[in-house]
Amino acid sequence: MLQHAFKEWAVICRALAEGRQALILRKGGVAEIGSVFQPDHSRFWLYPTYVHQQEQGIKPAGAALLQEVENDKPGQGLVRLSHFVEVPGVYQVGNLQDALALDALHLWTPATVRQRFEYRQPGLYVLPARVWRTPRAVEVIETPGYAGCKSWVELVESLPTEGATPVLDDAAFREVVRRIEDILHPTALA
């Protein structure tokens, strides 16, 4: 059972759900304390958002995925939850070149990475994301408490995770973590 959800562009949630990427880059949201992201949870639902995602924010290779996500959008006032994440660690990246060196591991454009890195104070968080697919998607009503530019949402109720299967097998996920560590260096683990 999980009650916390993490808000991210729907196209990135889909990329995570399909194994096209296995990391999340994050900067604080406007509604967070001091606009600083707090990696408070190591297990959470992926909460797809459609508000700020932009075609120019993702690489051309993700354009078709963005269109699929827009076409598959749930009805007004609903959020579809079908995948959850386990995060084995969080890296705080204070060097833009290190953040840009992760390019092959995600769908964001270098301009989006720069924009996120430079927002307010320089830096980003990198979360290796082990993604799990639940047997059935659950649609929940989007309450006013879920709204706003914030990373974390506490759902009205906990939702079951039983029967979930990993999107990437153990070896494939270990390889992603190894590649992240090769770029960011193990001492960067926060």
C-alpha positions, 0 to 999 in steps of 0.5 A, spaced: 500 500 500 502 506 498 499 513 499 504 518 497 505 520 489 510 524 486 508 529 480 511 529 474 510 531 466 505 525 464 510 524 458 516 522 463 511 518 467 510 514 460 517 514 459 519 511 466 513 506 465 516 503 458 523 503 461 525 508 456 528 512 462 530 510 469 531 516 473 528 523 475 531 529 475 528 534 480 528 541 482 523 544 487 516 546 485 513 553 487 509 551 492 514 547 496 518 550 502 523 555 499 522 552 492 526 546 495 525 539 493 525 534 499 526 527 497 521 525 503 519 518 500 523 512 497 517 509 494 511 513 491 506 513 485 507 516 479 502 522 478 502 524 471 501 532 470 499 535 463 500 542 465 507 544 464 509 539 459 512 542 453 514 539 446 520 543 446 522 540 453 523 533 451 527 531 445 525 529 438 525 522 440 519 523 445 515 527 441 510 521 439 510 519 446 508 526 448 502 525 443 500 518 445 500 521 453 495 526 450 491 522 447 490 517 453 489 522 458 484 521 463 477 524 463 477 531 467 478 531 474 481 524 474 488 522 475 490 515 473 495 511 477 498 505 474 506 505 476 510 506 482 517 507 484 522 505 489 528 510 489 535 507 492 538 513 493 538 521 491 544 524 488 544 532 489 548 535 483 551 541 483 555 541 477 551 543 470 556 539 466 555 532 470 547 534 469 548 534 462 552 528 462 546 524 464 543 526 457 543 519 454 539 516 460 532 521 459 528 524 455 529 532 457 532 536 452 539 540 454 535 546 455 530 543 459 536 540 464 539 547 464 533 551 466 531 546 471 538 546 474 539 554 474 532 555 477 533 559 483 539 556 486 544 552 481 543 544 482 538 538 481 536 532 484 537 525 480 533 519 483 534 513 480 527 510 479 526 503 479 519 503 476 513 497 478 507 496 474 501 494 477 496 489 475 490 494 474 491 502 473 486 506 478 483 512 477 482 517 483 479 524 483 483 530 483 482 533 489 484 541 490 489 538 495 493 535 489 493 541 485 499 546 485 506 546 483 509 541 488 512 535 488 509 531 493 501 529 494 498 525 499 493 521 496 486 521 500 487 513 501 493 508 500 492 504 494 494 497 493 501 495 490 500 487 490 502 483 484 506 489 481 512 487 476 518 491 475 519 495 468 526 493 468 529 487 471 534 487 476 540 487 472 538 492 467 536 497 473 543 495 476 546 497 469 542 504 470 545 505 477 552 504 475 551 509 469 549 514 473 554 513 478 560 513 473 557 520 471 556 523 478 561 519 482 559 515 488 560 520 493 555 524 490 549 520 493 545 524 498 
